Amino acid sequence: MKPDEMKPLRVAVISEFPYHGVIVGGVHAAADVLVRALSQLSEIEKVLFVSFLQNIERDEIVQINDKLTVHYAPGQRRLALPTD
C-alpha cells in the first residue's frame, strides 16, 4: 500500500499526564512531549490521552489542539500505585 493510500491513524495512550499543565517528574514530561509531537504528524488523525487521577471526582476532558484530547478520569484509590 502506498503512503498516500493509507488511512490516517488514531492513537490512544493511557498514562500519567500533566494536570493543569503541571509537570511532575519524567513520566509527565515524556508523555507531554510524545503526544504533542504525535499530534503534529500529518499521518495522525487524532490522539486520545487517558490519565487516571485520584484527586478528581468526575471526568474532565481538555482539548489541547485540533488533534489532541486529554481525558482525565477519576482513578480508584483502593488499588492505586504508590506514586503520590
C-alpha positions in Angstrom: 0.0 0.0 0.0 1.4 3.4 -1.0 1.7 6.1 1.8 -0.9 8.3 0.1 -3.4 5.4 0.2 -3.1 4.8 3.9 -5.8 6.0 6.3 -4.8 8.4 9.0 -4.0 6.8 12.3 -5.9 7.3 15.5 -3.7 6.9 18.6 -4.8 6.1 22.2 -2.4 6.5 25.1 -3.0 5.6 28.8 -0.5 7.0 31.2 0.1 9.9 33.6 -0.3 13.3 32.1 0.4 16.8 33.5 -2.8 18.1 35.2 -3.4 21.8 34.5 0.0 21.9 32.8 1.9 21.0 36.0 4.7 18.5 35.1 5.8 16.4 38.0 8.6 14.0 37.1 9.9 12.3 34.0 6.7 10.4 33.1 4.7 13.6 32.8 7.4 15.3 30.8 7.9 12.3 28.4 4.1 11.9 27.9 3.6 15.6 27.2 6.4 15.7 24.6 5.4 12.4 23.0 1.7 13.2 22.4 2.2 16.8 21.3 4.8 15.5 18.8 2.4 12.8 17.6 -0.4 15.3 17.2 1.8 17.4 14.8 2.3 14.5 12.3 0.2 14.5 9.2 -0.2 10.7 9.3 -2.1 11.1 12.7 -5.8 12.0 12.6 -6.5 12.0 16.4 -4.6 11.4 19.7 -6.6 10.5 22.8 -4.7 10.5 26.0 -6.4 9.0 29.1 -4.9 9.8 32.5 -6.3 8.5 35.8 -6.2 10.8 38.8 -7.0 10.1 42.4 -7.7 13.8 43.3 -10.6 14.4 41.0 -14.3 13.4 41.4 -15.5 13.4 37.8 -14.2 13.2 34.3 -12.5 16.2 32.8 -11.9 16.5 29.0 -9.3 19.0 27.7 -8.8 19.8 24.1 -5.1 20.6 23.7 -5.1 21.2 19.9 -7.3 20.1 17.0 -5.9 16.6 17.1 -5.0 16.1 20.8 -7.6 15.4 23.5 -6.7 14.6 27.1 -9.3 12.7 29.2 -8.7 12.9 32.9 -10.7 10.2 34.7 -11.1 9.5 38.5 -8.7 6.7 39.5 -9.5 4.1 42.0 -7.9 4.6 45.4 -8.0 1.0 46.7 -5.6 -0.5 44.1 -3.7 2.7 43.2 0.0 2.6 42.7 2.0 4.3 45.5 3.3 7.1 43.3 1.7 10.0 45.1 
